[in-house]
């Protein structure tokens, strides 16, 4: 329990430090597209204030489905050759279902030492972070992005799993 509060405090202070600075009005209102990577799926982003957005991702993971909601902050990168690059970061959570085989045991004979693991779908809950780079081609109108989405997953109220390298690329239509 202490580790969860410590993790939340670290994320809060990281967002506070990284978010300290100027913001400018966003260049588009919403976008939708596909995300290809560790958690491939469909994604929808809606800007709420300036360069702050809410992103919804419906993805598949381990023969299940998952809904992820993230609050993202965007910052212009100010690269010398192009001003359409944006750095973004944020936190959120997910809920879904996953199939796991290493959690629940079933006796295969009357011998207590002889068992098999059962493939079963479990409810998953967790927290997610996201950090990435977005390139906005608004004349087309699409955005391209690369991100890293680490997550902590609580599987079936029995097991905690983490993945810090859930990387992806995404292409979204801007409207």
N, C-alpha and C positions, 0 to 999 in steps of 0.2 A: 504494500500500500504506500509506503514511504517513497518507493521508486517511482510510482505513478505521479505523486505530487512533485517530486524532483524533476521528472520529465516535463510536466506541464510548466513548471517555473522556468526551466531552461528555454522552452519554446517561447514563452511569453517575453522573456528578456531579449531573446534573439530578434523577435519581431519588433520589439520596442526600439532596439538599437538600429536595426536595418531600416525600419520605417521612418526614422528621424531624418527629415530632409524635405526638400521641395517636391511637390507633386504638380502635375499638369493635367489638363483635361484629357480624357481618353480619346483615342482616334476612331473607335467603333463601339457599338452598343452591345452586340452579341454575336456569337459564332457557334457553329456546330460541325462536327466531323468525326473522324476515326482516330483512334490511338492504337498504335502497334508496338508491342513490347511484352514485358512480363505480365502485365494485366491489360490485354488487348480489349478494346470495346468501343462504345460510342461515347462521345463527349459533347457537352453543351456548356458554354461560358456566357455569363451575363454580367456586365459591369453594373455596379450599384452606385458608387461614388467615385469620381475622378478615376484613378488607376487602380481601384479595388474591385475585384470580381468574385463571383461565386461560380464554381465549376462543379458540374454533376458528371460523373462517369459511371456508366453501366458497363461492367466488364465480366469476363469469365475467368475463373481461377479454380483449378483442381476439380473439374467437372461440375462446377456450380456457377452461381451468378452472384454478383455483388454490386451494391450501390454505394458510391463514394461521393461525399460532399466536401468541398474544399473552399476555404476563403483565401484568395490570392491577392498579393500586392505586386504591382508592376512598377518598375523603375526604368527609365531610358538608360541605355548603356553608353551613349556618347562616344561611339567609335568614330574615328576620323573619316572613314570611307563611306559610311551610311548611317542615317539616323533612324532607321526602321527596326533596329534591334532593341529588344526589351528583356531585362532580367526580371524574373518573377519568383516568388516564394510564398509559402503559406502552410496552413495546417487545416485539418478537418478530421473526419471519421468515416467509417464504413460499416455496413451491415450486409449480411448475405448468407450463402449456403455453400459449403465445400464438402467434397467426398474425401474421407481419410480412412486409412486401413490400419494405422498403428496405434489406435487409442483404446478400442474396446476388444476384450478377449472373449472367446467362446470355447467351452470344452469340446474336444473332438471325440474323446472316449471317456470312460469312467476314471481314468488315471488323472489326478489333479495336475500333473506336470505336462500333460499333453493337451495343447490348446491351439487354436488358430485365431488370427486377428480378423475382425469383421469389417468389410467395407461398408461404410455408413455415411450418410449425409449429416452434417452438423451445422448448427447456427454459428456464424462467426460475427464478432464485433471487434472493432479496433480503432486505433488512431493512425492517421496518415500525416505525412509531411510532403511537401513538394518544392523542388527547386529546379528552375529551368531557364531556357533562353527561347524567346519568340521572335520570329522575323515576320513583320507585317508587310504584305504586298497588297495594299488596299486598292490599287488600280485594277487588280485581277478579279475579284476581291477574295483573297485567301490569306491564311497565316500558316506558317510552318513552325514547329517547335520541337525541341528536344528537352526531356526532363528526367529527373530522378525522383521517384516517389517511395521513400522508405515507409514501412508500416510495421506496426505491432498488432498482431492478430490474436484474439482470444477465441479459441476453437471449442465449441460445445461445452463451455464452462468446465473444461477439463485440462486444457493444454494451451500454453502461450507460445506463439511462434513469431519470429521477426524476420524481415527481409529488408536489408538496407540498400539493395542494388536493383530495385524494380525500375529499370530504365525503359524509356519509350521514345518514339517519334510520333508526331501528330500532324495531321493536315486538317484545317477547318475552313469552312465557307463562312464568310463574314456577311451579316445582313442586319 
